Amino acid sequence: MPLLDLKNLSISRGEGERNRIIDSVSLTIDQGDIRALVGVSGAGMSLIMTAIVGIRRSGLTYSAERYRIDGTDVLKLSPAKKRKFIGKKIFIIFQDPRMNLDPAMTIRRQFREVLSLRNFHDRWYRYPGWKKRRMENLLIRVGISNYQKVLGSKPGQLTDIECRKVNIALALAYEPELLIADEPLSAMSVSSESQILSLLDSVNKNEHLTMLIGTNDLAPIANLAGSVSLLYAGQIVETGKTQAVLSSPKHPYTRRLIKSMNEMGGALDHDEMFSELGGIFPSWPELPVGCRFGPRCPIAERICLRTPPAVKLPQGHVWRCHFSKPDEE
Ligand code: SF4
């Protein structure tokens, strides 16, 4: 049973297919897996991730055919129960790492608040000073050695990378079942990027924390994520085990992305990558009908104005295109 099971999430800014900013997106994440959600800025990653934690933006309507966390049907819960349930199971780190943190409070106070939310039954937690020891321990675990200084600081006094590490430590203190991180590598130097990647890797392996990571660059995360879903203009075009998708991409968008990744050695620039195909990345209110990659797709035909069917291989490798078959290699 997957930890997260989301089927046909749609987010619309009006009636009809063209107003569906997120169009029938399905996502499953197995316990202990890391799933990368890959798409260019504007593809809809943040909308999907915030919808999963129950954040609704005004002017948009949300619908889903199925939304289960750890087997519980979230759609059947009352709004209050839903908030409580999701809040207990999922911790989200926003793209701007300071958004998770209260600018007026020291990191120490924010840790105390998070630790107070958990009901620890272990005798160890009844000892005086356990909160202090726990927060110091967590900060050391995420690679913050000057933890005394960090604990006494407010978010504005910390660097971006310190804030990201603090967020990961807070997530560990919170003990969620699913960690969602929206572009955790954005605007980072290569060395900071590798620090955060190895931190996420060790948290996943040692704490068995399941993760959904949104990124606009598949290359740095390819070795970390066990599975991947590629998003184009609000539609998932291909999904599967990362190695299967990388070694045998099926959808024309994914093929182009992987080809560029290989040719450019990971230095991915989406505008450059798709420039020879012409056209622009579509966004609302100019969303194409049917397959949204159609206006840029080199093999598109009239039928592509209709929503393409899902083509499936074993092991959950699925893509949507009118011109492919399951046995096509
Ligand atoms: S459905 Fe049509 S437009 Fe979309 S990727 Fe396949 S061939 Fe291209």
Boltz pocket constraint, residues with backbone or C-beta under 6 A from the ligand:
constraints:
  - pocket:
      binder: B
      contacts: [[A, 251], [A, 252], [A, 253], [A, 291], [A, 292], [A, 293], [A, 294], [A, 295], [A, 297], [A, 298], [A, 299], [A, 300], [A, 301], [A, 304], [A, 306], [A, 308], [A, 320], [A, 321], [A, 322], [A, 323]]
      max_distance: 6.0
